[in-house]
């Protein structure tokens, strides 16, 4: 167990951040999964905006690697491009 006040605070802060990161990561994965399941191009385009934004936010906060975010966004864009209008 930590002996210093700052170490105790760091433990609390780390746990809070871990839970927030976990929630945001899971929410983004759900968005991506939902987008991949869509077959309507207009709905997919609307959902892509929020999914791409969420992926960028995760990459900016180092929850996921920036290249992973770019790869996911690229794959989703290809999926949308292949949908019939």
PyMOL Python script that loads the backbone (N, CA, C, O; Angstrom):
from pymol import cmd

cmd.read_pdbstr("""\
ATOM      1  N   UNK A   1       0.848  -1.192   0.000  1.00  0.00           N
ATOM      2  CA  UNK A   1       0.000   0.000   0.000  1.00  0.00           C
ATOM      3  C   UNK A   1       0.882   1.239   0.000  1.00  0.00           C
ATOM      4  O   UNK A   1       1.975   1.247   0.566  1.00  0.00           O
ATOM      5  N   UNK A   2       0.389   2.269  -0.638  1.00  0.00           N
ATOM      6  CA  UNK A   2       1.139   3.521  -0.742  1.00  0.00           C
ATOM      7  C   UNK A   2       1.261   4.197   0.612  1.00  0.00           C
ATOM      8  O   UNK A   2       0.365   4.116   1.452  1.00  0.00           O
ATOM      9  N   UNK A   3       2.385   4.864   0.804  1.00  0.00           N
ATOM     10  CA  UNK A   3       2.640   5.531   2.071  1.00  0.00           C
ATOM     11  C   UNK A   3       2.490   7.048   1.993  1.00  0.00           C
ATOM     12  O   UNK A   3       2.318   7.706   3.019  1.00  0.00           O
ATOM     13  N   UNK A   4       2.552   7.600   0.803  1.00  0.00           N
ATOM     14  CA  UNK A   4       2.507   9.049   0.654  1.00  0.00           C
ATOM     15  C   UNK A   4       1.128   9.510   0.197  1.00  0.00           C
ATOM     16  O   UNK A   4       0.402   8.805  -0.505  1.00  0.00           O
ATOM     17  N   UNK A   5       0.807  10.710   0.622  1.00  0.00           N
ATOM     18  CA  UNK A   5      -0.481  11.289   0.272  1.00  0.00           C
ATOM     19  C   UNK A   5      -0.632  11.405  -1.247  1.00  0.00           C
ATOM     20  O   UNK A   5      -1.691  11.104  -1.798  1.00  0.00           O
ATOM     21  N   UNK A   6       0.427  11.840  -1.909  1.00  0.00           N
ATOM     22  CA  UNK A   6       0.375  12.018  -3.363  1.00  0.00           C
ATOM     23  C   UNK A   6       0.208  10.677  -4.080  1.00  0.00           C
ATOM     24  O   UNK A   6      -0.452  10.603  -5.117  1.00  0.00           O
ATOM     25  N   UNK A   7       0.805   9.622  -3.528  1.00  0.00           N
ATOM     26  CA  UNK A   7       0.675   8.294  -4.124  1.00  0.00           C
ATOM     27  C   UNK A   7      -0.756   7.780  -3.987  1.00  0.00           C
ATOM     28  O   UNK A   7      -1.276   7.133  -4.896  1.00  0.00           O
ATOM     29  N   UNK A   8      -1.384   8.067  -2.862  1.00  0.00           N
ATOM     30  CA  UNK A   8      -2.778   7.667  -2.657  1.00  0.00           C
ATOM     31  C   UNK A   8      -3.687   8.407  -3.642  1.00  0.00           C
ATOM     32  O   UNK A   8      -4.615   7.830  -4.210  1.00  0.00           O
ATOM     33  N   UNK A   9      -3.398   9.686  -3.826  1.00  0.00           N
ATOM     34  CA  UNK A   9      -4.188  10.483  -4.766  1.00  0.00           C
ATOM     35  C   UNK A   9      -3.991   9.967  -6.194  1.00  0.00           C
ATOM     36  O   UNK A   9      -4.941   9.895  -6.973  1.00  0.00           O
ATOM     37  N   UNK A  10      -2.756   9.613  -6.524  1.00  0.00           N
ATOM     38  CA  UNK A  10      -2.452   9.092  -7.852  1.00  0.00           C
ATOM     39  C   UNK A  10      -3.223   7.790  -8.096  1.00  0.00           C
ATOM     40  O   UNK A  10      -3.733   7.572  -9.195  1.00  0.00           O
ATOM     41  N   UNK A  11      -3.310   6.934  -7.091  1.00  0.00           N
ATOM     42  CA  UNK A  11      -4.055   5.676  -7.217  1.00  0.00           C
ATOM     43  C   UNK A  11      -5.526   5.955  -7.513  1.00  0.00           C
ATOM     44  O   UNK A  11      -6.127   5.316  -8.376  1.00  0.00           O
ATOM     45  N   UNK A  12      -6.099   6.919  -6.788  1.00  0.00           N
ATOM     46  CA  UNK A  12      -7.502   7.274  -7.011  1.00  0.00           C
ATOM     47  C   UNK A  12      -7.707   7.849  -8.410  1.00  0.00           C
ATOM     48  O   UNK A  12      -8.658   7.488  -9.104  1.00  0.00           O
ATOM     49  N   UNK A  13      -6.818   8.735  -8.813  1.00  0.00           N
ATOM     50  CA  UNK A  13      -6.933   9.373 -10.125  1.00  0.00           C
ATOM     51  C   UNK A  13      -6.783   8.352 -11.246  1.00  0.00           C
ATOM     52  O   UNK A  13      -7.511   8.403 -12.237  1.00  0.00           O
ATOM     53  N   UNK A  14      -5.842   7.428 -11.091  1.00  0.00           N
ATOM     54  CA  UNK A  14      -5.622   6.400 -12.106  1.00  0.00           C
ATOM     55  C   UNK A  14      -6.847   5.516 -12.281  1.00  0.00           C
ATOM     56  O   UNK A  14      -7.208   5.158 -13.402  1.00  0.00           O
ATOM     57  N   UNK A  15      -7.479   5.168 -11.179  1.00  0.00           N
ATOM     58  CA  UNK A  15      -8.676   4.326 -11.238  1.00  0.00           C
ATOM     59  C   UNK A  15      -9.813   5.061 -11.934  1.00  0.00           C
ATOM     60  O   UNK A  15     -10.538   4.471 -12.735  1.00  0.00           O
ATOM     61  N   UNK A  16      -9.970   6.337 -11.632  1.00  0.00           N
ATOM     62  CA  UNK A  16     -11.014   7.143 -12.280  1.00  0.00           C
ATOM     63  C   UNK A  16     -10.771   7.221 -13.785  1.00  0.00           C
ATOM     64  O   UNK A  16     -11.693   7.042 -14.581  1.00  0.00           O
ATOM     65  N   UNK A  17      -9.527   7.489 -14.165  1.00  0.00           N
ATOM     66  CA  UNK A  17      -9.193   7.593 -15.586  1.00  0.00           C
ATOM     67  C   UNK A  17      -9.350   6.245 -16.291  1.00  0.00           C
ATOM     68  O   UNK A  17      -9.798   6.191 -17.436  1.00  0.00           O
ATOM     69  N   UNK A  18      -8.985   5.168 -15.616  1.00  0.00           N
ATOM     70  CA  UNK A  18      -9.108   3.834 -16.198  1.00  0.00           C
ATOM     71  C   UNK A  18     -10.564   3.520 -16.519  1.00  0.00           C
ATOM     72  O   UNK A  18     -10.881   3.003 -17.590  1.00  0.00           O
ATOM     73  N   UNK A  19     -11.441   3.842 -15.574  1.00  0.00           N
ATOM     74  CA  UNK A  19     -12.861   3.574 -15.790  1.00  0.00           C
ATOM     75  C   UNK A  19     -13.431   4.443 -16.912  1.00  0.00           C
ATOM     76  O   UNK A  19     -14.239   3.973 -17.714  1.00  0.00           O
ATOM     77  N   UNK A  20     -13.016   5.696 -16.969  1.00  0.00           N
ATOM     78  CA  UNK A  20     -13.489   6.597 -18.032  1.00  0.00           C
ATOM     79  C   UNK A  20     -13.001   6.105 -19.389  1.00  0.00           C
ATOM     80  O   UNK A  20     -13.774   6.060 -20.346  1.00  0.00           O
ATOM     81  N   UNK A  21     -11.713   5.731 -19.481  1.00  0.00           N
ATOM     82  CA  UNK A  21     -11.151   5.231 -20.736  1.00  0.00           C
ATOM     83  C   UNK A  21     -11.873   3.963 -21.180  1.00  0.00           C
ATOM     84  O   UNK A  21     -12.172   3.787 -22.362  1.00  0.00           O
ATOM     85  N   UNK A  22     -12.150   3.085 -20.220  1.00  0.00           N
ATOM     86  CA  UNK A  22     -12.805   1.827 -20.522  1.00  0.00           C
ATOM     87  C   UNK A  22     -14.212   2.069 -21.081  1.00  0.00           C
ATOM     88  O   UNK A  22     -14.630   1.434 -22.050  1.00  0.00           O
ATOM     89  N   UNK A  23     -14.929   3.001 -20.448  1.00  0.00           N
ATOM     90  CA  UNK A  23     -16.279   3.330 -20.898  1.00  0.00           C
ATOM     91  C   UNK A  23     -16.258   3.918 -22.304  1.00  0.00           C
ATOM     92  O   UNK A  23     -17.038   3.505 -23.161  1.00  0.00           O
ATOM     93  N   UNK A  24     -15.375   4.875 -22.545  1.00  0.00           N
ATOM     94  CA  UNK A  24     -15.306   5.525 -23.856  1.00  0.00           C
ATOM     95  C   UNK A  24     -14.862   4.547 -24.941  1.00  0.00           C
ATOM     96  O   UNK A  24     -15.359   4.593 -26.066  1.00  0.00           O
ATOM     97  N   UNK A  25     -13.923   3.661 -24.598  1.00  0.00           N
ATOM     98  CA  UNK A  25     -13.434   2.675 -25.558  1.00  0.00           C
ATOM     99  C   UNK A  25     -14.551   1.704 -25.937  1.00  0.00           C
ATOM    100  O   UNK A  25     -14.737   1.388 -27.112  1.00  0.00           O
ATOM    101  N   UNK A  26     -15.284   1.239 -24.945  1.00  0.00           N
ATOM    102  CA  UNK A  26     -16.379   0.302 -25.182  1.00  0.00           C
ATOM    103  C   UNK A  26     -17.482   0.963 -26.004  1.00  0.00           C
ATOM    104  O   UNK A  26     -18.036   0.342 -26.911  1.00  0.00           O
ATOM    105  N   UNK A  27     -17.804   2.214 -25.693  1.00  0.00           N
ATOM    106  CA  UNK A  27     -18.831   2.944 -26.430  1.00  0.00           C
ATOM    107  C   UNK A  27     -18.431   3.114 -27.889  1.00  0.00           C
ATOM    108  O   UNK A  27     -19.262   2.970 -28.787  1.00  0.00           O
ATOM    109  N   UNK A  28     -17.168   3.418 -28.123  1.00  0.00           N
ATOM    110  CA  UNK A  28     -16.678   3.591 -29.490  1.00  0.00           C
ATOM    111  C   UNK A  28     -16.717   2.278 -30.256  1.00  0.00           C
ATOM    112  O   UNK A  28     -17.095   2.251 -31.428  1.00  0.00           O
ATOM    113  N   UNK A  29     -16.331   1.193 -29.603  1.00  0.00           N
ATOM    114  CA  UNK A  29     -16.380  -0.121 -30.257  1.00  0.00           C
ATOM    115  C   UNK A  29     -17.812  -0.471 -30.652  1.00  0.00           C
ATOM    116  O   UNK A  29     -18.046  -1.047 -31.715  1.00  0.00           O
ATOM    117  N   UNK A  30     -18.771  -0.121 -29.791  1.00  0.00           N
ATOM    118  CA  UNK A  30     -20.175  -0.376 -30.090  1.00  0.00           C
ATOM    119  C   UNK A  30     -20.621   0.445 -31.296  1.00  0.00           C
ATOM    120  O   UNK A  30     -21.347  -0.056 -32.154  1.00  0.00           O
ATOM    121  N   UNK A  31     -20.189   1.707 -31.363  1.00  0.00           N
ATOM    122  CA  UNK A  31     -20.508   2.562 -32.517  1.00  0.00           C
ATOM    123  C   UNK A  31     -19.970   1.952 -33.807  1.00  0.00           C
ATOM    124  O   UNK A  31     -20.669   1.910 -34.820  1.00  0.00           O
ATOM    125  N   UNK A  32     -18.731   1.483 -33.765  1.00  0.00           N
ATOM    126  CA  UNK A  32     -18.089   0.902 -34.946  1.00  0.00           C
ATOM    127  C   UNK A  32     -18.846  -0.350 -35.378  1.00  0.00           C
ATOM    128  O   UNK A  32     -19.089  -0.555 -36.567  1.00  0.00           O
ATOM    129  N   UNK A  33     -19.214  -1.182 -34.415  1.00  0.00           N
ATOM    130  CA  UNK A  33     -19.947  -2.411 -34.711  1.00  0.00           C
ATOM    131  C   UNK A  33     -21.309  -2.095 -35.335  1.00  0.00           C
ATOM    132  O   UNK A  33     -21.730  -2.738 -36.297  1.00  0.00           O
ATOM    133  N   UNK A  34     -21.982  -1.100 -34.775  1.00  0.00           N
ATOM    134  CA  UNK A  34     -23.290  -0.688 -35.274  1.00  0.00           C
ATOM    135  C   UNK A  34     -23.173  -0.159 -36.706  1.00  0.00           C
ATOM    136  O   UNK A  34     -24.019  -0.445 -37.553  1.00  0.00           O
ATOM    137  N   UNK A  35     -22.117   0.612 -36.963  1.00  0.00           N
ATOM    138  CA  UNK A  35     -21.895   1.184 -38.292  1.00  0.00           C
ATOM    139  C   UNK A  35     -21.625   0.094 -39.315  1.00  0.00           C
ATOM    140  O   UNK A  35     -22.113   0.170 -40.443  1.00  0.00           O
ATOM    141  N   UNK A  36     -20.858  -0.914 -38.938  1.00  0.00           N
ATOM    142  CA  UNK A  36     -20.560  -2.013 -39.858  1.00  0.00           C
ATOM    143  C   UNK A  36     -21.809  -2.817 -40.205  1.00  0.00           C
ATOM    144  O   UNK A  36     -21.884  -3.439 -41.264  1.00  0.00           O
ATOM    145  N   UNK A  37     -22.786  -2.798 -39.300  1.00  0.00           N
ATOM    146  CA  UNK A  37     -24.018  -3.552 -39.536  1.00  0.00           C
ATOM    147  C   UNK A  37     -25.032  -2.819 -40.391  1.00  0.00           C
ATOM    148  O   UNK A  37     -26.004  -3.425 -40.843  1.00  0.00           O
ATOM    149  N   UNK A  38     -24.833  -1.537 -40.622  1.00  0.00           N
ATOM    150  CA  UNK A  38     -25.792  -0.754 -41.402  1.00  0.00           C
ATOM    151  C   UNK A  38     -25.678  -1.045 -42.895  1.00  0.00           C
ATOM    152  O   UNK A  38     -24.596  -1.320 -43.411  1.00  0.00           O
ATOM    153  N   UNK A  39     -26.823  -0.978 -43.574  1.00  0.00           N
ATOM    154  CA  UNK A  39     -26.807  -1.151 -45.026  1.00  0.00           C
ATOM    155  C   UNK A  39     -27.355   0.091 -45.736  1.00  0.00           C
ATOM    156  O   UNK A  39     -27.350   0.153 -46.965  1.00  0.00           O
ATOM    157  N   UNK A  40     -27.826   1.074 -44.974  1.00  0.00           N
ATOM    158  CA  UNK A  40     -28.328   2.327 -45.539  1.00  0.00           C
ATOM    159  C   UNK A  40     -27.200   3.356 -45.546  1.00  0.00           C
ATOM    160  O   UNK A  40     -26.623   3.664 -44.503  1.00  0.00           O
ATOM    161  N   UNK A  41     -26.894   3.883 -46.726  1.00  0.00           N
ATOM    162  CA  UNK A  41     -25.743   4.775 -46.875  1.00  0.00           C
ATOM    163  C   UNK A  41     -25.906   6.095 -46.120  1.00  0.00           C
ATOM    164  O   UNK A  41     -24.948   6.579 -45.517  1.00  0.00           O
ATOM    165  N   UNK A  42     -27.097   6.679 -46.144  1.00  0.00           N
ATOM    166  CA  UNK A  42     -27.285   7.976 -45.476  1.00  0.00           C
ATOM    167  C   UNK A  42     -27.160   7.837 -43.965  1.00  0.00           C
ATOM    168  O   UNK A  42     -26.544   8.678 -43.310  1.00  0.00           O
ATOM    169  N   UNK A  43     -27.743   6.774 -43.409  1.00  0.00           N
ATOM    170  CA  UNK A  43     -27.639   6.542 -41.959  1.00  0.00           C
ATOM    171  C   UNK A  43     -26.188   6.245 -41.575  1.00  0.00           C
ATOM    172  O   UNK A  43     -25.702   6.697 -40.538  1.00  0.00           O
ATOM    173  N   UNK A  44     -25.514   5.488 -42.420  1.00  0.00           N
ATOM    174  CA  UNK A  44     -24.115   5.134 -42.151  1.00  0.00           C
ATOM    175  C   UNK A  44     -23.232   6.372 -42.186  1.00  0.00           C
ATOM    176  O   UNK A  44     -22.313   6.506 -41.378  1.00  0.00           O
ATOM    177  N   UNK A  45     -23.507   7.276 -43.123  1.00  0.00           N
ATOM    178  CA  UNK A  45     -22.717   8.507 -43.233  1.00  0.00           C
ATOM    179  C   UNK A  45     -22.878   9.369 -41.982  1.00  0.00           C
ATOM    180  O   UNK A  45     -21.908   9.947 -41.490  1.00  0.00           O
ATOM    181  N   UNK A  46     -24.096   9.451 -41.476  1.00  0.00           N
ATOM    182  CA  UNK A  46     -24.356  10.235 -40.258  1.00  0.00           C
ATOM    183  C   UNK A  46     -23.640   9.613 -39.056  1.00  0.00           C
ATOM    184  O   UNK A  46     -23.024  10.315 -38.255  1.00  0.00           O
ATOM    185  N   UNK A  47     -23.732   8.289 -38.946  1.00  0.00           N
ATOM    186  CA  UNK A  47     -23.102   7.602 -37.814  1.00  0.00           C
ATOM    187  C   UNK A  47     -21.584   7.640 -37.921  1.00  0.00           C
ATOM    188  O   UNK A  47     -20.884   7.617 -36.908  1.00  0.00           O
ATOM    189  N   UNK A  48     -21.073   7.698 -39.158  1.00  0.00           N
ATOM    190  CA  UNK A  48     -19.620   7.742 -39.364  1.00  0.00           C
ATOM    191  C   UNK A  48     -19.004   8.979 -38.722  1.00  0.00           C
ATOM    192  O   UNK A  48     -17.907   8.919 -38.166  1.00  0.00           O
ATOM    193  N   UNK A  49     -19.722  10.107 -38.803  1.00  0.00           N
ATOM    194  CA  UNK A  49     -19.211  11.348 -38.223  1.00  0.00           C
ATOM    195  C   UNK A  49     -18.944  11.191 -36.731  1.00  0.00           C
ATOM    196  O   UNK A  49     -17.882  11.576 -36.241  1.00  0.00           O
ATOM    197  N   UNK A  50     -19.910  10.624 -36.010  1.00  0.00           N
ATOM    198  CA  UNK A  50     -19.725  10.464 -34.563  1.00  0.00           C
ATOM    199  C   UNK A  50     -18.695   9.384 -34.249  1.00  0.00           C
ATOM    200  O   UNK A  50     -17.939   9.518 -33.287  1.00  0.00           O
ATOM    201  N   UNK A  51     -18.654   8.318 -35.044  1.00  0.00           N
ATOM    202  CA  UNK A  51     -17.684   7.246 -34.823  1.00  0.00           C
ATOM    203  C   UNK A  51     -16.263   7.745 -35.057  1.00  0.00           C
ATOM    204  O   UNK A  51     -15.359   7.449 -34.275  1.00  0.00           O
ATOM    205  N   UNK A  52     -16.071   8.501 -36.132  1.00  0.00           N
ATOM    206  CA  UNK A  52     -14.746   9.029 -36.445  1.00  0.00           C
ATOM    207  C   UNK A  52     -14.296  10.001 -35.360  1.00  0.00           C
ATOM    208  O   UNK A  52     -13.131  10.004 -34.962  1.00  0.00           O
ATOM    209  N   UNK A  53     -15.219  10.817 -34.891  1.00  0.00           N
ATOM    210  CA  UNK A  53     -14.909  11.763 -33.826  1.00  0.00           C
ATOM    211  C   UNK A  53     -14.492  11.032 -32.554  1.00  0.00           C
ATOM    212  O   UNK A  53     -13.525  11.415 -31.894  1.00  0.00           O
ATOM    213  N   UNK A  54     -15.232   9.975 -32.217  1.00  0.00           N
ATOM    214  CA  UNK A  54     -14.921   9.197 -31.009  1.00  0.00           C
ATOM    215  C   UNK A  54     -13.559   8.516 -31.144  1.00  0.00           C
ATOM    216  O   UNK A  54     -12.784   8.477 -30.188  1.00  0.00           O
ATOM    217  N   UNK A  55     -13.267   7.979 -32.331  1.00  0.00           N
ATOM    218  CA  UNK A  55     -11.971   7.323 -32.556  1.00  0.00           C
ATOM    219  C   UNK A  55     -10.833   8.336 -32.435  1.00  0.00           C
ATOM    220  O   UNK A  55      -9.797   8.047 -31.836  1.00  0.00           O
ATOM    221  N   UNK A  56     -11.034   9.522 -33.009  1.00  0.00           N
ATOM    222  CA  UNK A  56     -10.008  10.564 -32.907  1.00  0.00           C
ATOM    223  C   UNK A  56      -9.772  10.966 -31.458  1.00  0.00           C
ATOM    224  O   UNK A  56      -8.635  11.205 -31.051  1.00  0.00           O
ATOM    225  N   UNK A  57     -10.835  11.039 -30.693  1.00  0.00           N
ATOM    226  CA  UNK A  57     -10.721  11.426 -29.282  1.00  0.00           C
ATOM    227  C   UNK A  57      -9.932  10.368 -28.506  1.00  0.00           C
ATOM    228  O   UNK A  57      -9.083  10.706 -27.682  1.00  0.00           O
ATOM    229  N   UNK A  58     -10.214   9.086 -28.771  1.00  0.00           N
ATOM    230  CA  UNK A  58      -9.475   8.010 -28.104  1.00  0.00           C
ATOM    231  C   UNK A  58      -7.997   8.049 -28.478  1.00  0.00           C
ATOM    232  O   UNK A  58      -7.130   7.831 -27.631  1.00  0.00           O
ATOM    233  N   UNK A  59      -7.716   8.325 -29.738  1.00  0.00           N
ATOM    234  CA  UNK A  59      -6.322   8.386 -30.187  1.00  0.00           C
ATOM    235  C   UNK A  59      -5.613   9.583 -29.565  1.00  0.00           C
ATOM    236  O   UNK A  59      -4.448   9.491 -29.178  1.00  0.00           O
ATOM    237  N   UNK A  60      -6.318  10.702 -29.471  1.00  0.00           N
ATOM    238  CA  UNK A  60      -5.725  11.909 -28.896  1.00  0.00           C
ATOM    239  C   UNK A  60      -5.382  11.711 -27.420  1.00  0.00           C
ATOM    240  O   UNK A  60      -4.405  12.271 -26.922  1.00  0.00           O
ATOM    241  N   UNK A  61      -6.191  10.911 -26.726  1.00  0.00           N
ATOM    242  CA  UNK A  61      -5.954  10.672 -25.307  1.00  0.00           C
ATOM    243  C   UNK A  61      -5.114   9.413 -25.057  1.00  0.00           C
ATOM    244  O   UNK A  61      -4.984   8.962 -23.919  1.00  0.00           O
ATOM    245  N   UNK A  62      -4.547   8.856 -26.129  1.00  0.00           N
ATOM    246  CA  UNK A  62      -3.678   7.671 -26.047  1.00  0.00           C
ATOM    247  C   UNK A  62      -4.365   6.446 -25.460  1.00  0.00           C
ATOM    248  O   UNK A  62      -3.712   5.606 -24.840  1.00  0.00           O
ATOM    249  N   UNK A  63      -5.681   6.337 -25.651  1.00  0.00           N
ATOM    250  CA  UNK A  63      -6.378   5.123 -25.247  1.00  0.00           C
ATOM    251  C   UNK A  63      -6.131   4.057 -26.307  1.00  0.00           C
ATOM    252  O   UNK A  63      -5.923   2.886 -25.991  1.00  0.00           O
ATOM    253  N   UNK A  64      -6.158   4.486 -27.583  1.00  0.00           N
ATOM    254  CA  UNK A  64      -5.758   3.606 -28.678  1.00  0.00           C
ATOM    255  C   UNK A  64      -4.684   4.333 -29.479  1.00  0.00           C
ATOM    256  O   UNK A  64      -4.544   5.553 -29.384  1.00  0.00           O
ATOM    257  N   UNK A  65      -3.934   3.581 -30.261  1.00  0.00           N
ATOM    258  CA  UNK A  65      -2.868   4.173 -31.065  1.00  0.00           C
ATOM    259  C   UNK A  65      -3.477   4.962 -32.219  1.00  0.00           C
ATOM    260  O   UNK A  65      -4.536   4.601 -32.732  1.00  0.00           O
ATOM    261  N   UNK A  66      -2.816   6.027 -32.623  1.00  0.00           N
ATOM    262  CA  UNK A  66      -3.354   6.881 -33.698  1.00  0.00           C
ATOM    263  C   UNK A  66      -3.470   6.127 -35.012  1.00  0.00           C
ATOM    264  O   UNK A  66      -4.376   6.399 -35.800  1.00  0.00           O
ATOM    265  N   UNK A  67      -2.563   5.180 -35.261  1.00  0.00           N
ATOM    266  CA  UNK A  67      -2.646   4.401 -36.501  1.00  0.00           C
ATOM    267  C   UNK A  67      -3.838   3.447 -36.473  1.00  0.00           C
ATOM    268  O   UNK A  67      -4.457   3.195 -37.507  1.00  0.00           O
ATOM    269  N   UNK A  68      -4.160   2.920 -35.299  1.00  0.00           N
ATOM    270  CA  UNK A  68      -5.324   2.047 -35.176  1.00  0.00           C
ATOM    271  C   UNK A  68      -6.591   2.830 -35.472  1.00  0.00           C
ATOM    272  O   UNK A  68      -7.488   2.340 -36.159  1.00  0.00           O
ATOM    273  N   UNK A  69      -6.662   4.048 -34.951  1.00  0.00           N
ATOM    274  CA  UNK A  69      -7.822   4.899 -35.219  1.00  0.00           C
ATOM    275  C   UNK A  69      -7.928   5.187 -36.716  1.00  0.00           C
ATOM    276  O   UNK A  69      -9.018   5.144 -37.287  1.00  0.00           O
ATOM    277  N   UNK A  70      -6.794   5.478 -37.346  1.00  0.00           N
ATOM    278  CA  UNK A  70      -6.785   5.769 -38.778  1.00  0.00           C
ATOM    279  C   UNK A  70      -7.214   4.541 -39.582  1.00  0.00           C
ATOM    280  O   UNK A  70      -7.972   4.666 -40.544  1.00  0.00           O
ATOM    281  N   UNK A  71      -6.738   3.363 -39.196  1.00  0.00           N
ATOM    282  CA  UNK A  71      -7.108   2.131 -39.896  1.00  0.00           C
ATOM    283  C   UNK A  71      -8.597   1.837 -39.769  1.00  0.00           C
ATOM    284  O   UNK A  71      -9.246   1.449 -40.740  1.00  0.00           O
ATOM    285  N   UNK A  72      -9.134   2.025 -38.567  1.00  0.00           N
ATOM    286  CA  UNK A  72     -10.560   1.793 -38.356  1.00  0.00           C
ATOM    287  C   UNK A  72     -11.396   2.769 -39.185  1.00  0.00           C
ATOM    288  O   UNK A  72     -12.373   2.372 -39.820  1.00  0.00           O
ATOM    289  N   UNK A  73     -11.008   4.045 -39.175  1.00  0.00           N
ATOM    290  CA  UNK A  73     -11.748   5.051 -39.938  1.00  0.00           C
ATOM    291  C   UNK A  73     -11.683   4.750 -41.432  1.00  0.00           C
ATOM    292  O   UNK A  73     -12.673   4.916 -42.144  1.00  0.00           O
ATOM    293  N   UNK A  74     -10.537   4.317 -41.899  1.00  0.00           N
ATOM    294  CA  UNK A  74     -10.363   3.976 -43.307  1.00  0.00           C
ATOM    295  C   UNK A  74     -11.265   2.804 -43.686  1.00  0.00           C
ATOM    296  O   UNK A  74     -11.926   2.830 -44.724  1.00  0.00           O
ATOM    297  N   UNK A  75     -11.287   1.787 -42.846  1.00  0.00           N
ATOM    298  CA  UNK A  75     -12.132   0.618 -43.113  1.00  0.00           C
ATOM    299  C   UNK A  75     -13.607   0.969 -43.118  1.00  0.00           C
ATOM    300  O   UNK A  75     -14.373   0.464 -43.939  1.00  0.00           O
ATOM    301  N   UNK A  76     -14.001   1.837 -42.200  1.00  0.00           N
ATOM    302  CA  UNK A  76     -15.401   2.258 -42.143  1.00  0.00           C
ATOM    303  C   UNK A  76     -15.770   3.088 -43.371  1.00  0.00           C
ATOM    304  O   UNK A  76     -16.867   2.953 -43.912  1.00  0.00           O
ATOM    305  N   UNK A  77     -14.848   3.945 -43.805  1.00  0.00           N
ATOM    306  CA  UNK A  77     -15.093   4.755 -44.997  1.00  0.00           C
ATOM    307  C   UNK A  77     -15.252   3.863 -46.224  1.00  0.00           C
ATOM    308  O   UNK A  77     -16.106   4.116 -47.074  1.00  0.00           O
ATOM    309  N   UNK A  78     -14.424   2.812 -46.314  1.00  0.00           N
ATOM    310  CA  UNK A  78     -14.547   1.868 -47.431  1.00  0.00           C
ATOM    311  C   UNK A  78     -15.880   1.156 -47.382  1.00  0.00           C
ATOM    312  O   UNK A  78     -16.513   0.935 -48.415  1.00  0.00           O
ATOM    313  N   UNK A  79     -16.306   0.798 -46.188  1.00  0.00           N
ATOM    314  CA  UNK A  79     -17.600   0.114 -46.016  1.00  0.00           C
ATOM    315  C   UNK A  79     -18.732   1.011 -46.510  1.00  0.00           C
ATOM    316  O   UNK A  79     -19.629   0.555 -47.220  1.00  0.00           O
ATOM    317  N   UNK A  80     -18.684   2.293 -46.129  1.00  0.00           N
ATOM    318  CA  UNK A  80     -19.725   3.236 -46.534  1.00  0.00           C
ATOM    319  C   UNK A  80     -19.685   3.455 -48.041  1.00  0.00           C
ATOM    320  O   UNK A  80     -20.732   3.541 -48.681  1.00  0.00           O
ATOM    321  N   UNK A  81     -18.490   3.545 -48.610  1.00  0.00           N
ATOM    322  CA  UNK A  81     -18.361   3.759 -50.052  1.00  0.00           C
ATOM    323  C   UNK A  81     -18.946   2.581 -50.847  1.00  0.00           C
ATOM    324  O   UNK A  81     -19.437   2.759 -51.962  1.00  0.00           O
ATOM    325  N   UNK A  82     -18.890   1.400 -50.272  1.00  0.00           N
ATOM    326  CA  UNK A  82     -19.405   0.226 -50.965  1.00  0.00           C
ATOM    327  C   UNK A  82     -20.903   0.038 -50.845  1.00  0.00           C
ATOM    328  O   UNK A  82     -21.479  -0.809 -51.528  1.00  0.00           O
ATOM    329  N   UNK A  83     -21.547   0.824 -49.980  1.00  0.00           N
ATOM    330  CA  UNK A  83     -22.990   0.685 -49.795  1.00  0.00           C
ATOM    331  C   UNK A  83     -23.747   1.304 -50.977  1.00  0.00           C
ATOM    332  O   UNK A  83     -23.299   2.272 -51.592  1.00  0.00           O
ATOM    333  N   UNK A  84     -24.888   0.718 -51.265  1.00  0.00           N
ATOM    334  CA  UNK A  84     -25.739   1.277 -52.331  1.00  0.00           C
ATOM    335  C   UNK A  84     -26.508   2.471 -51.782  1.00  0.00           C
ATOM    336  O   UNK A  84     -26.943   2.460 -50.630  1.00  0.00           O
ATOM    337  N   UNK A  85     -26.669   3.474 -52.586  1.00  0.00           N
ATOM    338  CA  UNK A  85     -27.364   4.699 -52.154  1.00  0.00           C
ATOM    339  C   UNK A  85     -28.831   4.527 -52.071  1.00  0.00           C
ATOM    340  O   UNK A  85     -29.544   5.467 -51.722  1.00  0.00           O
TER     341      UNK A  85
END
""", "prot")
cmd.dss("prot")
cmd.show_as("cartoon", "prot")
cmd.util.cbc("prot")
cmd.orient("prot")
